[in-house]
């Protein structure tokens, strides 16, 4: 993750590296950080990397408890971006 953070800092417009970082964060159970990054990707590139980021978010939602406040908050934020 530290290398990916450095790569994002070095090239903040590289959406592929941001998506890799979001996946890595999710893999380390840093869900809110991952979800924040995914939301930014959805906002920047809805059809391309944003669609992949949306799927990462859905995967995280399935890992978290259904009554999780994190899930509710980020589902709402994702919904407002998409609709």
N, C-alpha and C positions, 0 to 999 in steps of 0.2 A: 504493500500500500504506500509506503513512503516514496518509492520510486515513481509510482503513478501520480502522487501528489506533486512531486517535483515536475513531472512531465506536463501536468495541467497548468502549473504555475508558469512554466517556460513557454507554453503555447495554449493560452486560454481559449483560442478559437477552434482547437482540435476536438471536435465532438466525439470522435472515436475513442480518444484517450479518456474523456470524461465518462463515457459509457463504461469503459473498462474499470475505471475507478469506482463507479456506482456499483457494479457487480462485485468487485473486491470488497467494498465496504459491507455490502449485504452478506457476503460470505463470512465476514467476521462479526456478524450480528450488530453492526453499526447501522441499524435500520433507518433512523431518522436522517442521518447524514446522507445515506444512499437515496432515500426518498426525496430529500431536498434537491440533490443533484439531478435526479430523474425528472423532477418537475421542471427544472431549468431546461433540460434537454427537450422535453415535450413543448415547452414554450418557444424554443429557438428553432426547432426542426420537426414539426408535428408528424410528417409523413415518413421521414427517414429514421434518423437516430431516435427521434421522439417516440416513434412507434415501438422501437426496441426497449426504450426506457419505460414506456407504459407497461410493457410486458414484465419487466423487472419489478415494477411496483406491484403488479397483480400477484406475482410470485411471492413477494414479501407479505402482502395481505394474507395469503394462504398460510404462511408460517406463523404469523401473529394470531393471538386469540381473537375470535370474532367480535368480542366486546371490548377490544383494545381501543383506547382513546387515540392512539397513534393511527390505527387503521381508519377510524372514523374521520379524523382530521384530514389525513392525506387523501382519502377517497373523495371527500368534499372538495379539496383543492384541485385534484385531478379533474373532477367533474366540471368545475367552473372553468378550467382551461379548455376543455374539449367541447363544451356546449354553450 
